[in-house]
């Protein structure tokens, strides 16, 4: 317990799902958390839960693809809590799905903006703040889709999430000498509101669960625990890693 005692963390996409559970877990482990998402009501509920449990949290609603939001989150972490040690850039979107020729340019661009450009903007402001603290841990949420598996109809999603891995590896070697570790989580199917768009019938759910070696989807807290590992000193020699937390979907053939 208290593996993040005294640390300050930013968590995006925190109003539900993986981000929500990660924020609560980080706070229980001693971190002061700055949480962000577009859904202000969800953020307010999260901050209330963390505060009730004795943790420290503050929220800023905004769009992660907006540079002013990325900058404001870091400023808030420094002004409210005194710095930044950890960033879990988890916000994302499925984007426009369907046969690639049918995807609109606007749909493609929006998906890239939310999933990839937002990560660049986050790092642009988070990395200097971590340098001021003498090091830190930067984490992105990517996916196995477009990395270990291709799925029809996911061109924009897969390309944008795979692009995160190139960004992550570059940052890992660029900032490793300064004590900043950069990694990505690659979850498998996870029971979140965002994922329900993929599994809107019992038949689709059974199919998705069957893709995994564990024959089930993850619960958000299971992904949050892996984020905690990357955020904490338990992963002190881990950087540049595309960490599969996918229930064996990448290796399963049964």
N, C-alpha and C positions, 0 to 999 in steps of 0.2 A: 504493500500500500504506500501511497504518497510518493510514487515514482516520479511525479512531476512537481514535487513540492517547490514553490518559489518560481515556477516557470510561468511564462505568459504566452498564450496561444490564440491565434486567429483560426476560426473554423467557418468555412462557407458552406452554403447549402444546408444550413443547420436547422431549418424550420421543420424538418421531418426526416425520417429514414436514417441513413447512415450518419449524416451530419448531426442529427439530434442526439442519437445515442453516443456518438463520440464526444460531443460537448459535455454531456452529463458524466461520462466516464473520466474525461480529462479533469473536470472539476473535482470529482471524487478523489482523484489521484493528486490533488493539491494545486492544480494549475488555475490561474485566473484567465478566464476565456472571454474573447470578443467574438460574438457570433453574428453571422450575416446570412440573409436570404431576401427574396422579394416579399415573402409572406410575413408581414409584421405581426399578425396575430399569433402565428406559430412561434415566432421569436420571443414574443412577450410571455407566452406560456412556458417556454424553455427557461428563460431567465428566472421566472417565478419559481420553477421547480428547483433549479440549481441554488437559488438564494434560500429557499425554504430548507434545503438540506445542508446549509451552512457554507456553500461555495460562493465564489465570486464570478459574476458574469455581467456583461453589458452587451446590448444589441445595437446594430445599425442596419436597418433595412436598405437594400439597394440592389442594383444590377451588376453582377460581377464583370460583365463585358464593358462597363463604363469605367474609364480610367479614374474619374473623380472618386468613385466608390473604392477602388483599390487603394488609392492614396489616403482616403479618409479613414479606412480601417486601420492602417498602420499608425496614422496620427492618433487615433483614438486609443490604440493599445499603448502607445508611448505616453500619452497625456494622462490616461486613467490609471494605468498599472506600472508604467515606468520603462517599458521596452517591449521587445518581441524575441521570443526564443523558438517558437514552434508555429508553423502555419500548415494547416490541413486544407488545401484547396480542393474541395470536394464537390462544389456546385457543378451541375451539368444538365444536359438535356438529351433526350432521344433524338430530337430534331425531326425533320421531314423524312418519312419512311416511304419505301416503295421502289419499283424498278428504277434504276439509275437514270434512264432517259426521261423519266417523268418527274424527277426532282427539280424544283425551280431553283434558279440562281439565288433568289432571296432566301429560300429554305436552306440551301447549302451554306450561304454566308452566315445566316443566323446560327446554325449549328457550329460552324467553325468559330464564330465570335464567342459563343457561350462556353464551348468546351476547350478551345485551344488559345484563342487570343486573350481570354480572361486569365489564363495561367501565366502567360507572358506578362500581362499587366500586374498581376499579383506579385510575381517574382521581382519585377522591376522596382517595387517599393519595399517588399519584404526583405530582400537580400541586404540592402544597405542598413536596415534596422537591425538585422541579425549581426552584421559586421560590427555595429556599435556595441553589441553585447558580447562580442568575442567568439561567436559561433551560434549554431542553431540547427534545427531540423525542418526541412521543407518537404512536404508530402503532397503528391497529386493523386487524384482518383482517376485511373484509366480503366481498362477493361481487357478481357481476353479477346473480345471481338475485334478482329483486325490485327491481332497479335499472334495468337495460337490457332485461331479459327476464323473462317470467313462465313458470313451469314447473308443470304440474299436480302436485298431491300434496305441495307444499312450503310450505304456508301458514305454518306456525310458523317454519320455517327462514328463508324469505324475509322475513317480517315482522320477525323479530328482527335479521337482518343489515341490513335497510334502516333499522331504527331506529338502528343504529350510526352511520349517516351523519348523521342529525339531531343526535345527541350530538356527533359529531366537529365539525360546523360550528359548533355553539354554543360548544364549548370553544375552537375556533380564534379566534373573535372575542373571547371572554372573557379569554383568556390571551395573545393575541398581543402586547399592549402590554408584557407582562412577559418577552418573548423566548422564549416557548414556542410551538413549532409543533405543530399537530395535523393529522394526515392519516390516510387510510384506503387500504389496498391492496384491490383487487377482483380476485382471481385468477380465471382461467378454470379449466377442468378441469385438475387436477393429480394426478399419480400418487402418491397418498398412501394409507395404510391406511384412512383415513376415507372416501376417495372410492371404495374398492373396493366398498362397499355399493351404490353406484349402477351399477357396471359389472361385474356378477358373471358375465357371459357374453361370449364373443367378439363376439356380435352387438351387445350393448349398448356394448361398448368401441368398436367400429367406428362406431356411431351417434354417440357422444359425440365421438370424434375428428373426425368429419365435420362437426360443428357449428362447428368453429373454422376461421377463414381459413387457419391454418397446417396444418390437417388432422392435428393431433396434440395430445396433452396436454402440459402443462408438466412438467418435472422440478422437485422442490422447490427445488433450488439456484437455478433461474431466478427464482423468486418471492423467494428470500432476497436476491438481488442488488438487486431493487427495494426491498426493505426497507432494505438498506444505503444506497441513495441517499437515502431519506427520513430515515434516522438521521444521515447525515453532513452536513457543511457544503456538500456539492454541491447540496443542496436548500434553501439558506439563505433563499430567497425564496418557498418553497413551503409554503403552509398552507391548511387548509380544502379540501384536494383529495381527491376520490374518484378515485384513480389506477387506471385499468384496466390490468391486466397479464393479459389474457385471451386472447391468441393470436388476437384478432379475432373472437371469438364474438359480440360485441355488434354487429358490423357485417356479419357474413357472412350471405349469402342464397343460397349455392350448395351 
